[in-house]
């Protein structure tokens, strides 16, 4: 076959229970015309809404699966289907689904891959379009790092690392091919740690999970009655499988060399958005992100005229600081760098910080086993670091440290869990040449979780 777009030759269907919702659904795969992409149709809903499987339609903050659509018509946990399409070279596919989540089946992509392969592939008239990089794209958040480098094919070097007695570190390099995907990646099953199950179920997740569709990892090994692994490194293979599925939300097969360390769905989607932006693909950003290069001026604001040094600061402008710009501005580093992005909305006055709370955060090991909750003092620290970026980004304060003097009016309203996106709004109440007072509020999904006021003093690094 030449390098033309492809769909399947005949309709096929399968039924089963959804991993997280526990809902039964039937999913039907049907041939689709060229240049239509992968589309899901909720045939159980009035109007039969159609969702294109692309990064712009991803819902919320992905944690244990990637969902597209809206609150009224979601389709959850689509990554195994998307990976199967990429692995088989399917560009266009119509997917009818009778509920809000596809079947999890055996926890791998193998049943989908075998079903689609049994339908046969049909070549279409249009040429296949690839997404090619002109320069590297790098995403970093905490211990997670995803990098894409220009290449003439898609290859992935994936590393996972856990502080766990049984499952520690695994690494795999894979070059995409249909045969390789079918035999080496598709059979790998989803997994979780035994101490996570109760926490997942308390959040309404894993309602359809059991030993038949997920590997459960305990201190001494696999807890499934049939504990045989399909591969000795099945865990990293499944992480790579999920990453392939999320990458295909770019709508075109990517040509790049990917190096992924501690990847997960939320990080994968943020990485995909960066690739799309670098490749000049239109990016739909939620209101809280609005990425731009650090230093881009969007609108004028006000100087804070408390004293002469403040007045001599740079003219007010909205600026966005990614992880690299943050590390150039403040001295904090892993494991105590608590912010991933900062937007200065009003120079020397207001800023918003963002923290993707990963399940891999080191503090979750002891706070608390089986019920991971982000320590409240670290939320306050994240707010303070946001304030530091707002202040220390000014040339007048370069080469200084900010130290706490006092913390007042602290309230912890709701816990923060792995998978949450912290949004921290900072406002300067009083600023002077050698210190000031700041108010911070932290939110998850627009619900306030923490608030505090803190005073700080500025000192030279040498002091």
C-alpha positions in Angstrom: 0.0 0.0 0.0 1.2 3.5 -0.8 1.2 6.3 1.8 -2.5 7.2 1.4 -5.1 7.9 4.1 -6.8 4.8 5.4 -10.1 3.8 7.1 -11.5 0.3 7.8 -13.3 -1.7 5.1 -16.3 -2.9 7.2 -18.2 -2.1 10.3 -17.4 -4.0 13.5 -18.6 -3.6 17.1 -17.8 -4.7 20.7 -19.5 -4.4 24.1 -18.2 -4.2 27.6 -18.0 -2.2 30.9 -16.2 1.2 31.2 -13.2 1.3 33.6 -14.0 4.4 35.5 -17.8 4.9 35.1 -18.8 1.2 35.3 -21.3 1.8 32.5 -22.0 -0.8 29.9 -21.6 0.4 26.3 -21.5 -0.9 22.8 -19.0 0.7 20.5 -19.3 0.4 16.7 -16.4 1.2 14.4 -17.5 2.3 10.9 -15.6 3.4 7.7 -15.2 7.1 7.3 -14.4 9.4 4.4 -11.0 11.0 3.8 -10.0 14.0 5.9 -12.7 13.5 8.5 -10.4 12.2 11.2 -11.4 10.1 14.2 -15.0 11.0 15.4 -17.1 9.7 18.3 -20.9 9.9 18.1 -23.0 9.6 21.3 -25.9 7.7 19.7 -27.6 7.4 23.1 -28.2 11.2 23.4 -30.7 13.4 21.7 -29.3 15.0 18.6 -26.5 12.3 18.5 -23.7 14.8 19.2 -20.4 14.2 17.4 -17.0 14.8 19.0 -13.8 15.0 17.0 -11.0 13.2 18.8 -8.4 16.1 19.0 -6.6 17.9 21.8 -8.8 21.0 21.5 -11.8 18.9 22.7 -10.1 17.3 25.8 -12.2 17.8 28.9 -10.8 19.3 32.2 -7.6 18.0 33.7 -6.9 14.4 32.6 -5.9 12.1 35.4 -6.5 8.4 34.9 -7.8 8.7 31.3 -8.3 11.1 28.5 -11.9 12.4 27.9 -13.3 14.5 25.1 -16.6 16.4 24.6 -18.5 18.4 27.2 -20.2 17.9 30.5 -23.4 17.2 28.6 -21.9 14.8 26.1 -18.6 13.3 27.3 -16.7 10.4 26.0 -14.2 9.2 28.6 -11.0 7.0 28.4 -10.4 7.1 24.7 -6.6 6.6 24.7 -6.6 2.9 23.9 -8.8 3.4 20.9 -6.7 6.3 19.7 -3.5 4.3 20.2 -4.9 1.5 18.2 -5.8 3.8 15.3 -2.3 5.3 15.3 -0.7 1.9 15.6 -2.6 0.4 12.7 -2.3 3.6 10.5 -6.0 4.5 10.5 -6.6 8.1 9.7 -10.4 8.3 9.4 -12.9 6.4 11.6 -16.5 6.9 12.6 -17.2 5.5 16.1 -20.7 5.2 17.5 -20.9 4.7 21.3 -24.0 4.0 23.4 -22.8 5.4 26.7 -20.2 7.8 28.0 -17.2 5.5 28.1 -15.8 2.7 25.8 -15.4 -0.8 27.2 -12.1 -1.3 29.1 -12.1 -5.0 28.0 -8.9 -6.7 29.2 -7.3 -3.3 30.1 -5.1 -3.2 27.0 -5.5 -2.0 23.4 -5.2 -5.5 22.0 -9.0 -6.2 21.7 -9.5 -2.9 19.8 -6.5 -3.5 17.6 -7.6 -7.1 16.7 -11.2 -6.0 16.1 -10.1 -3.1 13.8 -7.6 -5.3 12.0 -10.3 -7.9 11.4 -12.4 -5.3 9.6 -9.6 -4.8 7.1 -8.0 -1.5 6.0 -9.2 0.5 3.1 -7.0 2.9 1.2 -8.5 6.3 0.4 -7.6 8.7 -2.4 -6.1 11.5 -0.3 -2.4 11.5 0.7 -1.6 10.9 4.4 -0.6 14.1 6.1 2.1 14.1 8.8 3.0 16.6 11.5 6.8 17.4 11.4 8.8 19.5 13.8 11.2 22.2 12.8 12.7 22.5 16.2 12.7 20.7 19.6 9.6 21.0 21.9 10.3 20.5 25.6 7.7 20.2 28.4 8.7 20.0 32.1 6.7 19.8 35.3 8.2 18.7 38.5 9.9 15.3 37.8 8.1 14.9 34.5 9.9 15.8 31.3 8.6 15.2 27.7 10.8 16.3 24.8 10.2 16.0 21.0 13.0 16.3 18.5 12.7 16.5 14.7 13.0 13.1 13.0 11.7 11.3 9.9 9.7 8.7 11.9 8.0 8.4 15.3 10.1 6.8 18.1 9.6 7.0 21.8 12.0 6.5 24.7 9.8 6.1 27.7 10.9 5.9 31.4 8.8 5.3 34.5 10.1 5.6 38.0 8.3 5.0 41.3 9.4 4.9 44.9 7.9 1.4 45.4 9.4 -1.8 46.7 8.2 -3.9 43.7 7.9 -1.4 40.8 10.7 1.1 40.6 12.1 2.0 37.2 11.5 0.7 33.7 12.7 2.1 30.4 11.7 1.2 26.8 12.5 2.5 23.4 10.0 1.8 20.6 9.9 2.8 16.9 6.4 2.9 15.6 5.3 0.3 13.1 2.1 -1.6 12.8 3.6 -5.0 13.5 5.6 -3.6 16.4 2.5 -2.0 17.9 0.4 -5.1 17.5 2.9 -7.4 19.1 4.9 -5.3 21.6 2.6 -2.4 22.8 -1.1 -3.2 22.3 -1.2 -6.2 24.7 0.1 -4.2 27.7 -2.5 -3.7 30.4 -3.4 -0.7 32.6 -2.2 -0.8 36.2 -2.6 0.8 39.6 -1.1 0.4 43.0 -3.3 -1.3 45.6 -3.2 1.7 48.0 -4.7 3.9 45.3 -7.9 1.9 44.8 -9.9 3.4 47.7 -8.9 6.9 46.8 -9.8 6.4 43.1 -13.2 5.0 44.0 -13.9 7.8 46.5 -13.5 10.2 43.5 -15.9 8.2 41.4 -13.2 6.5 39.3 -12.4 2.8 38.8 -16.0 1.7 39.2 -15.6 -0.9 36.5 -12.1 -2.0 37.4 -11.3 -5.4 38.7 -8.6 -8.1 38.3 -9.8 -9.0 34.8 -9.0 -5.5 33.4 -6.2 -4.0 35.4 -3.0 -5.1 37.0 -2.9 -4.3 40.7 0.5 -3.8 42.2 1.2 -4.5 45.8 4.4 -4.4 47.9 5.4 -7.9 47.1 4.2 -8.0 43.5 1.1 -8.4 41.3 -2.0 -9.1 43.4 -4.1 -10.5 40.5 -5.0 -14.2 40.9 -3.4 -14.8 37.5 -0.2 -12.8 38.3 1.6 -13.6 35.0 2.8 -10.5 33.2 2.6 -10.4 29.4 6.0 -8.7 29.4 8.6 -8.3 32.1 8.3 -4.5 31.5 4.6 -4.4 30.9 4.1 -1.3 33.0 6.3 1.0 30.9 4.8 -0.5 27.8 1.4 0.6 28.9 2.6 4.1 29.7 4.0 4.3 26.2 0.7 3.0 24.9 -1.2 5.8 26.6 1.2 8.4 25.3 0.7 7.1 21.7 -3.0 7.5 22.2 -2.7 11.1 23.5 -0.2 12.1 20.8 -2.8 11.0 18.1 -5.0 13.8 19.4 -2.8 16.0 17.2 -5.1 14.6 14.4 -2.1 13.8 12.3 0.6 11.1 12.8 3.7 12.8 14.3 7.2 12.4 13.0 9.5 13.0 16.0 11.9 11.4 18.5 10.1 11.5 21.8 11.9 11.2 25.2 9.4 10.8 28.0 10.2 10.6 31.7 7.3 10.0 34.2 4.6 10.8 31.7 0.9 10.7 32.4 -2.3 11.9 30.7 -2.3 15.5 32.1 1.3 16.0 31.1 0.8 14.3 27.8 -2.0 16.7 26.8 0.0 19.8 27.9 2.9 18.4 25.8 0.6 17.9 22.8 -0.6 21.5 23.1 3.0 22.7 23.0 3.7 20.6 19.9 0.6 22.0 18.3 1.6 25.5 19.0 5.2 25.0 17.8 3.8 23.5 14.6 1.5 26.4 14.0 -1.6 24.3 14.6 -4.4 26.4 16.2 -4.6 25.7 19.9 -7.7 26.0 22.0 -6.6 27.1 25.4 -8.8 27.3 28.5 -9.0 30.7 30.1 -6.5 29.9 32.8 -3.6 29.1 30.6 -3.3 31.5 27.6 0.3 30.7 26.8 2.7 33.1 25.2 6.4 33.7 25.2 7.7 35.2 28.4 7.7 39.0 28.1 5.0 39.3 25.5 3.0 42.5 26.2 -0.7 42.1 25.9 -2.2 45.2 27.6 -1.1 48.1 29.7 -1.6 48.1 33.4 -0.5 50.2 36.4 2.8 50.8 38.2 2.7 50.3 42.0 3.8 53.8 43.2 4.8 53.0 46.8 8.3 54.3 46.4 10.9 55.4 43.9 12.4 52.0 43.3 9.0 50.5 42.5 8.3 53.3 40.1 11.5 52.6 38.2 10.4 49.0 37.6 9.6 47.8 34.1 6.4 49.1 32.6 3.3 47.0 33.5 2.6 44.2 31.1 1.0 40.8 31.1 3.7 38.2 30.9 3.7 34.4 30.9 6.5 32.4 32.6 6.9 28.7 31.7 9.0 26.4 33.9 12.2 27.5 32.3 11.5 31.2 32.8 10.5 30.5 36.4 13.8 28.8 37.1 15.6 31.8 35.7 13.7 34.1 38.0 13.6 32.4 41.4 16.1 30.1 43.1 13.7 27.2 44.0 14.5 23.8 42.5 13.2 20.2 42.8 11.9 19.0 45.1 10.7 22.4 46.4 9.7 24.1 43.2 5.9 24.2 43.6 4.7 26.1 40.4 4.7 25.1 36.7 3.5 28.4 35.2 3.0 32.0 36.2 1.0 34.7 34.5 1.7 38.3 35.7 -1.6 40.0 34.9 -0.8 43.4 36.5 2.8 44.4 36.9 3.9 44.5 40.6 0.3 44.0 41.6 -1.3 40.8 40.5 -0.2 37.4 39.2 -1.7 33.9 38.8 0.3 30.7 39.3 -0.5 27.2 38.2 0.6 23.9 39.6 -0.3 20.5 38.1 -0.5 18.2 41.1 1.0 14.9 40.0 0.5 11.6 41.7 4.3 11.3 41.5 4.9 14.2 44.0 7.4 13.0 46.6 5.3 14.3 49.6 2.4 12.0 48.8 4.6 9.1 50.0 4.0 10.1 53.6 1.0 12.5 53.4 -0.8 10.1 53.5 -0.4 6.5 52.3 -3.6 5.3 50.8 -5.2 8.8 51.0 -2.8 11.3 49.2 -3.5 14.9 50.1 -1.2 17.9 49.3 0.1 19.5 52.5 -1.5 22.8 53.1 1.8 24.5 53.9 3.0 23.6 50.4 -0.1 25.2 48.9 0.9 28.4 50.8 4.5 27.9 49.6 3.2 27.7 46.0 1.4 31.0 46.4 4.5 32.6 47.9 6.6 31.3 44.9 4.1 32.9 42.5 4.5 36.2 44.4 8.3 35.8 44.1 8.1 35.4 40.3 5.9 38.5 40.1 8.4 40.5 42.1 11.9 39.1 41.3 11.2 39.2 37.5 11.8 42.9 37.8 15.4 44.0 37.0 15.4 46.2 40.1 15.2 43.1 42.3 17.5 40.7 40.4 19.9 38.8 42.6 17.7 38.8 45.7 15.9 36.3 47.8 12.5 36.7 49.4 12.0 35.3 52.9 8.8 34.8 54.9 8.4 37.2 57.8 4.8 36.2 58.8 1.8 34.2 57.6 -1.7 35.3 58.7 -5.3 34.7 58.1 -4.7 31.2 56.7 -7.7 29.0 55.9 -7.6 25.5 54.4 -11.1 25.0 53.0 -10.8 21.8 50.9 -8.1 19.1 50.3 -6.1 19.0 47.2 -5.6 15.6 45.5 -3.3 14.1 42.8 -4.6 15.2 39.4 -5.9 18.6 40.6 -4.9 21.8 38.8 -4.1 24.5 41.4 -4.8 28.0 40.3 -3.2 30.6 42.7 -4.3 34.2 42.5 -1.9 36.7 44.1 -2.4 40.3 44.9 0.2 42.7 46.4 -1.4 44.5 49.4 1.7 46.6 50.2 5.1 46.7 48.6 8.2 48.6 49.6 11.8 48.5 48.6 12.8 45.8 51.0 9.7 43.8 51.4 5.9 43.8 51.4 2.6 42.0 52.1 0.7 39.8 49.7 -2.6 38.0 49.7 -3.0 34.7 48.0 -6.0 32.5 47.2 -5.8 29.0 45.7 -8.5 27.3 43.6 -9.3 23.9 42.1 -12.0 24.0 39.4 -12.9 27.6 40.5 -13.5 26.4 44.1 -11.4 28.1 46.8 -9.2 25.6 48.7 -6.8 27.8 50.5 -6.2 31.5 51.4 -3.5 33.3 53.3 -1.8 36.6 53.8 2.0 36.7 54.2 4.7 39.3 54.7 8.2 38.9 53.2 11.5 40.7 53.3 14.0 41.0 50.4 17.7 40.2 51.0 20.7 40.0 48.7 21.9 36.4 47.9 25.3 37.2 49.5 23.5 38.3 52.7 
